[in-house]
Amino acid sequence: MLFDDPVFSSRILTLLTLSFHIIYATIGVGVPLMIMIAQWVGIKKNDEHYILLARRWARGFVITVAVGVVTGTAIGLQLSLLWPNFMEVAGNVIALPLFLEVFAFFFEAIFLGIYLYTWDRFEDQRKHLMLLIPVAIGAALSALFITTVNAFMNSPQGFEVIGGELVNVNPLLAMFNPATPTKVAHVVATAFMTSAFVLASIAAFKLLRGSNHEYHKKALFLTMKIGLIFSIASAVIGDFSGKYLAEYQPEKLAAVEWHFETEEKAPLVLYGILDGEETKYAIKIPFALSILAHGDPTAEVIGLDQYPEEEIPPLFIHYLFDLMVTIGVWMILLSFVFWVGIKRKWSIVNSKGFRWLIVLGGPLSILAIEAGWWMTEIGRQPWILRGLMTTAEGATTSNHVDLMIILFAGLYLVLGIGTVVILRRIFKDNPVEKELDEQNSEEGGDQT
């Protein structure tokens, strides 16, 4: 049986944990900026709707942070339990960013707690807004530090290998390796993009459910505008990621693009079905892969023919790339049409059909994040530490990983259902209309 293999079981459990955690991690990085922007717009326009947006988003954000702590702890635990050989070799190299990530999280959590506790204690909202700056910075730094660990696994440096051991370790050089700039930028930009589209899908859903409140319309416009900005930024950064792969991980780029033979003027392959080394029903864009890889339509792109078979990543990552890119382009088009339509007063952007597309945009954006991470991690195979240690060499030999899969799957099921139930109850018991009335009553009482 497949689950009798501890290496395969370890990979399955790690995939399960990362797939679940990435949802909360993405929201954890992106939503603080959304809260800060909403409150800033509310202060600038003296608009109670945007102020309430910030307050309600912050209330829900706390729940996702709490669950993110649990799943993040699970990842740390599994690094030691499932990949002990990897941690023995590389643990002292990546200890610094792992520690700094914990520090950044507590930095964020402390100021988030102060921000929530002092909501009604500031007469000047601008002073209260200042508390969100360290929250947003802490969230972004958490993403930076943990992503440098993944970047190190893809582009290891900052040490010497003597007698099979890593010595002369330079943690800062290991953190800021060639993969770090593009990976960190892409993770942060896509977190902002995804968080915006998830919040937009909630606002669109409330409008579809019959609430025509101005609060939801403003939430939808703000989040779709932010989503458009960061979806374009993600696409631009994705181009830089392609150039990084061409230089440092050409085998991954070749596998992603089903580029089997080294050649100049290489076309970009989209979609299709693989039959041996032949692609069927694919869309091939002339010169585009050479442009993506080197910015030159005539440049030579290294193919899979330059690598031994055992070092070639699984070729199905091409489908993950197609899924990620298709959703990303779709969300750019959808948010652009919405923004132009609102400006030009197109009736279609307020139609039920268009709003349902926005509702679907939230889950689709999460799916794109998942596909991107699956592509990144599977595309590094067979290496856990590229060029130095294979996944099989880094894994545990324990025969009890299959039991851990069941236990952690149960935990994630409880956490997922619990998140939905608690968030639904929080906002169902406190509708927008009720909170606005209470807010106006409090302001009226203060004036009296």
ABEGO torsion letter per residue (X at the ends): XAAABAAAAAAAAAAAAAAAAAAAAAAAAAAAAAAAAAAAAAAAAGBAAAAAAAAAAAAAAAAAAAAAAAAAAAAAAAAAAABAAAAAAAAAAAAAAAAAAAAAAAAAAAAAAAAAAAAAABABAAAAAAAAAAAAAAAAAAAAAAAAAAAAAABBBGBBBBGGBBBGBBAAAAABBAAAAAAAAAAAAAAAAAAAAAAAAAAAAAAAAGBABAAAAAAAAAAAAAAAAAAAAAAAAAAAAAAAAAAABAAAAAAAAGBABBBBGBBBBBEEBBBEABBBGBBBBBGAAAAAAAGBAABBBBBAAABBAAABBBAAAAAAAAAAAAAAAAAAAAAAAAAAAAAAGBAAAABAAAAAAAAAAAAAAAAAAAAAAAAAAAAAOABABBGABBAAAABBABAAAAAAAAAAAAAAAAAAAAAAAAAAAAAAABBAAAAAAAAAAAAAAAAX
